[in-house]
Amino acid sequence: MSTVSNATNIFWQDCQLGKPERQKLLNQKGCVVWITGLSGSGKSTLACSLSSELHSKGKLSYILDGDNLRHGLNKDLGFKPEDRTENIRRTGEVAKLFADAGLICVASLISPYRRDRDTCRAMLPDANFIEVYMNMPLALCEARDPKGLYKLARAGKIKGFTGIDDPYEPPLNCEIELKEDNGVCPTPNVMAGQVVSYLEEKGFLHC
């Protein structure tokens, strides 16, 4: 006896056209650029600059922004550890689909837990997951405080805020690390250029 809801009764459907054909059509290789870092480190700004730079080169990308996803796909999730894990899992699955479509998917999320990011990496062939670590000091992020969240966290009005009373686990082996140079933060365009150079070097911008 089987039921419609039983996951054992589903099967993978293959089609004649696959990722290689889509990549050839777009003249690029699908991948996931996963930008991680503290709130206020510049993740979303980098994502937008990177997307603009790729667009100027005729390359198709799409941004999965953590806050934007919580307005739709992940709006039912809170910020408990298990909800954070599910938030990243869902985002990773969507990012995988974009990469399979041949797009350069730019995921911009705090994604504080190393295990969750590694789970997303494991969803793709390893070379197709590019982890970009925005290694900006907490003091800088807190001074920026673009959404006023650090102020609320310091006042005890937000609990479990990453970097204050919840941990951020830095990547151990990220592909790209962006940080201050002699106390000066590079401009978004400069940082986007570094990521684009990496993508060019690794062959993602042609097929």
N, C-alpha and C positions, 0 to 999 in steps of 0.2 A: 504494500500500500504506500503510495507516494503522495506528497502534498506539493502544491505550487510553491509554497514558501521554503521548501527544503533546498538548501544551497547545493546539495549533491545532485540535483536535477537540472543544473545549468551547464552549458557547454560553450566553449570558445568558438566564435564564428570567424573564420578567416575569409578574406576577400582577395581578389586577384591583384589589386593594386596595394602596395605596401609603402613603408617608409622610404625605401630607396627611390621609388618613382616620385613620391611627393618632394623629396629633397632635390631631385633632378629638376623638377618643375620650378622650384624656388631658387635653385642654384645656391643652396646653403645646406648646412647639416643641423638637424634638430638637436637641441641640448637644453639643459637647465642651468641657469646662472642663479645660484641661491645666495642672496645677500643677507647676512646675519650680523647682529650687533645690538648694543643697547638702544633703548628709546632715545632719540635725539642724536644718534651717531651719524645720521645722514643717509640711511638706507633708501628711503623713498626718493630723496633728491637724486641720489646716484642712479637709481632705477630709471627715473625719467630722463636723466641726461644720457644714460647708456642707450635707452630706447631711441632717443632723438638722433644720436650719433649713428646707430645702426640704420635707422630710416634714411638718413642722408646718404648712406652707402648702398641703398636699395635692398636692405635686408629686413625681413619681416620678423618682428618680435611682439611679445605680449607680456604685460606686467601683471603679476598676481601680488597685489599689495595686501598685507595682513589686515589692516583696518578696513579696506574695501571689502574683503572677503567676509568679514564679520557683519557686514550689512546684508549679506545674502546667504551664500553657501554655508557659512559657519555662524549664522546669527543665533543659533540655538545653544552655542557653547559659551561657557564662562571662562574663568581663569584659574580654576583648580588644576593641579598637575595633570589629572586625567583628561581634563578638557583641553589643556594646552597640547597634550600628546595627540588627541583626536584632531585638533585644529591643524597640526602639522601633517598628520597622516593624510587627511583629506586634501590639503594643499599639494602634498607630494604626488598624490594620485592624479590630480588635475594637471600638474606640471608635467608629469610623465606623458599624458595624452597630448599636450601641446608639443612636446618634443617629438613624439611619434608622428605628429602631423607635419613635422619638418620645421617648426618655428623655433626661434630662440626664446625660450620662456625665462623671464626675469622674475624670480620670486623674492619678495622683499618682506621679511618677517623677523621679529626679534629672535624667534626660535631658540629659546635659552638653553634647552637641554641637548647635550651632545648626542645622546642615544637616539633622540627623535630625528635629528638631522642625518645621522648615519643610516637610519631606517629609510629615509628618502633617497639617500645616495644608493642604497642597495636596490632600489626599484629600477634603476637604470644601469646600463653598462657603465662601469666606473668612470671612464674618460668623458662621458657625456654629462656628468654632474660636476659643475664648477662652483666650489664653495668660496665665496668672497667674504672675508671677515673685516668688518668695519671696526678696527681696533682703536677706538677713540676713548680717551680717559673719561671716567665717570664725571669728574669735575667739569669737563667741557660739555658733556651731554646735559648735565644738570644746569649749567649756566645758560645753555640754549633753551631748554625746557619749552619747546615750541607749542606743546599742547597743555602746559601747566600741570602735568601729571606728577612730576617730581615734587613740586610744592605741595600737592595734595597728599602724596605718599609720606613726605616728611611730617606733615601735620596729622598723620594717622587716619586720614580720610579714605585712603586706598590701601588695602591689605594685599600682600603677596605681589608687590611691585618689583619687577626684575631690576636688580642692582641695588635695591634698598633693603627689602626684607625677603627677597627670593633670589636665588643664585642665578648667575649667568655663567655657563660653562663654555669657555673659549674653545674654538677648534684646535685640534692637535696637529692636523695635517691638511690645512686648507690649501687650495690652489693659488689664491691671491689674498694677500694681507695688505690692507690700506690703513695707514696711520700718519700721525703728524711727522713733519720733517723739521727738526730743530724747533719744536713747539708751535709750528705753523701747520694748519690743516690744508692739504691740497684742495684746489677748487674742484667742484663737481665735474667740470669738463676734463680736467687733468686725470682724475680718477677714472672717469668713463673711458678715456683714451687708453689707460693701462689695461682695462678689461678688454677693450676692442683689440688691442695689440695681442693679448693672450689668445683671443678667439681666432685672430688671423694666423698666428703662429701655429695653432693646433689644427688649422684647416676647417674650421666651422663656417667660414664666410665664403666658401666656394664648394662646388660639388663636382 
